[in-house]
């Protein structure tokens, strides 16, 4: 089922403008979700804010946002003050620049969205921008207010449309050199590399999104269905954990040879 668009506006490149519609590319609506109930009455439980010190319920009109500046010390901010500093969306994706498609690392990608023309009149302008990026091997970079914050976004040509990725803020991505600095200093054995290459060849297959199923979700649905019918569910048991090697020293060569032998047995 096609999802309803959650954003409509304009895609702009210099003097070229067209109406566009945007929809999140991923969805969690199919996930099993539960309500919290009172087990004695079967009624839903309502959540409520309470004062951490007095334990009394707080009325909606008395709720306020605060920024901590010390222990039990906060800077209180009014909703009007927060609205005053918020950026207003112009409803326009104005492409600021283009960069090589492979220059933005995957670690910066946040949420994907499908971007498509919103009317027949704008299809040509939309297609020209998309095909030009495809031909030049570039992606567009713009800024847009989404999810109540201004974000940098990347526009990537894909099939007949464009995938718009929100990008992480600069302070959200950690410096990888802090974690990989001491890795890879030892010299690798060519024989080991050859065996790993053979193992990769044995396991190489066409990509299939069906491999990304959620077994826990399946078991939950079986459980719910069985409760509706009031019978005991038959769930898929998790695989038994593989035996851990004795001690901390592992003979990589032996492990790789054994892995290759197992792969051949499995293929037969």
N, C-alpha and C positions, 0 to 999 in steps of 0.2 A: 504494500500500500504506500502511495506517495505521500510524504509528510507535507503538512501545510507550511508555507513559507513563514519565517519568523522575522524577516527583515526585508524591506523594499527601499530602494533608493536609486542612485545613479552611479555609473562607472564613467570616469572622465580621464581622458588623456589629451592634455592641451585643449584644443577646441573641439575635440571629438567627444561626444557625450551620448550615453544611451541609458535607458531605464533597465534596471536589473533586479532580480529577486534572489534571495539567499536562504538556504536551508542547511542546518547542521548535517554533516555527512555521516555522523554516528548517532546511535540512539540506544538508550537503556530502558525503553518502555517495555521490552519483552522480558525483562528480568523479574523474577519472583520477588514480590515485596510483601511485607507483613505489617499488620497493625498491632499495636500493643493493647491487650484487653485485660479486663478484670476477670481472672479465672473463675471467681465465684458467681458473678452475674452475667458474664459474657458480653458486657458493655465495653465500648472503646474507652481508653484512658486519655484524658485531655492533659496536655502539658501546660505548666504555668510557671512564670518567673516568681521566685520568692527572694526576699532579702536574706543575704548570706549570714547576717548577724542576728536579726530579730526573728527570722523564720516566717515572717508574715508575707502574704501574697502582695505583689506589686501591681497596681493598676496600670493600664496601658498609658494613661496620660502622665504617669510619673516615671516612665522609662526614659532613660537618656543614654547617649553614647559618651564613653569616657576613654581617654588615652592615659595609660599608667605612667606616672613620673616617679613613683616610689612605692613603698609598702603601704597599701590601703590609702594611696593618695593619687587622685586622678584629675586630669584636665577635662572638665565637662564641655561638650560641644552641642550646640543647638542644631536642629535639623536645617534651619534657615542658613546657618553658617556653612554647613556641609554642602548645601545646594548652591551656595554662592561660589564655591571653588570648583564645583564640578564642571566639566567641559560639555557643551551642548553639541550633539551630533548634527552635522550639516546634511546627513543622509547622502553623502557623496564620497565615493572611493576615488580620490584624486591621486593617480599614480605619480609619485614624486621622482622615482628613478627606476632603472633596470639594472640588474646584476646578473652575472653568469649563473645558470640554473644550479650548478653544483657548488656554488660559493657559500651558500647558507647551510650549515651542517644540520643534520636531522635533530640534534639535541635542542635546537632553538624552536622546533615546531611545537605548537601547543594544540589547538583544536582545528580540525578540517571542516570546511563548509562548501557546499555546492553553489556555484554562482552561475546564473543563466539569464538570458535576456527576458524582460518582462512583457514585451510586446513585439509584434512583427516589424514595426517601424525601426526598432533598435537592433534587430538581428544582424544587419550588415556591419554596423559599427562595432558591435560586440565581436563578430567573427574576424574582422580585420585586426583588432587588438590581439585576439587569441592567436591567430595564425602568424602574426608578426613576431610574437614571443616565441612560438614554436620554431619558426624559421631561423631566428637569431640565437636560439639556445639560451634564452634569458627568462627571468621571472620578474614580475613587477613588485615594487615595494611601495606601500602607502600607509596612511594612518587613518584609523577609524574608531569611533566610539562604539564599543560592544561590551555587553555585560557590565555596564555602568562605569567603564574605564576606557580611556583612550589607549589604543593598542597599535603597535606596528603590525601590519599584515603583509603576507606574501601572496601574490597571485600567480598560480601555476597553470599553464594550459594543459587540459586533459580531455581527450576525445573531442566532443563537440562543445564542451563547456570549459569552465575555469574552476579550479579548486582554490579557495581562499583559505589560507592558514593564518590563524592568529599566532603571533610569535611571542615567546617568553620575553619578559623584561630583562635588561642587562644584569640586574642584581639577583635574578632567579637562577641563573646558570652558573654552576660552580666551575672553577678553573681545573681542568683535567690534569694539568701538570702536577697539582698537589697530590694526586693519587697514583699517577703512572711514572713518576720521576725515577723510581728505583727498579722499574720493571724492564726486562729485556736486555740486561747488561751481559748475561751469560751467552756464550757461543752455542748455537744449536747444532745438533748432530744431523748431518744430511740424511743418514739412514732413517732417523726418526721422522724427518720431514717427508721422506718418500712413503713411509708406511701410513702417515696421517693423510697424505694425498690420496692413497689408494682407498682408505676408509671413507674419505669424502666422496670419491667416485662411486663407491658402493651405495652411499646414502643419498646421492643426488637424484632428485625427481622434480617433475613440474610442480609449480606452486599451486596449491588447492586451498582456498579459504575454508573449505569444509573441515580441515584439520583443526580449526580453531573453535571447536565446539566446547561447551561447558558441561562436563559430566556432573558436577554438583547441581547445576540447574536442572538437568534431566532427572536426577534422583529426587529433587524437591518436587518436581511436577508429578512424578510417580507417586510420591508420598501423599500429595494433596489429592490426586485422583483416587487413590486407595481409601483415603479417609472419607471421601465423598461416598464411596461404595461400601465403606465400613469393612474393608478387608486388609490384611497385612501386605505391605508393598514388597516387591522384589527389586532391590536396588543393586547396582553394579558395585561389587566389592573393589576397593582400591588394590592395586598391585602390591605384592609384598616387597618391602625394601630390599635392594640388592645387598648381598653380604659385603661389609666393609673389609678392605684389605687389612691383614694383621700388621700391627705396628704402623709407623709413620713413613717408612721407606717403601716406595713403589717402584718396581722395575718397569719403566715405561715401555721398553721394547717388548717384553713378554705380554704386557697388557694390550698393546696394539696388535700383536700377532693373534692373541686370543680373540680380540674384537673382530678382526678380519675373518677368522675362522667361523665365528658365530654369525656374521653377516652372510657368509656363503651358505651356511646351513639354513638360515632363515629364508633366503631366496629360493632354495630348492624346495 
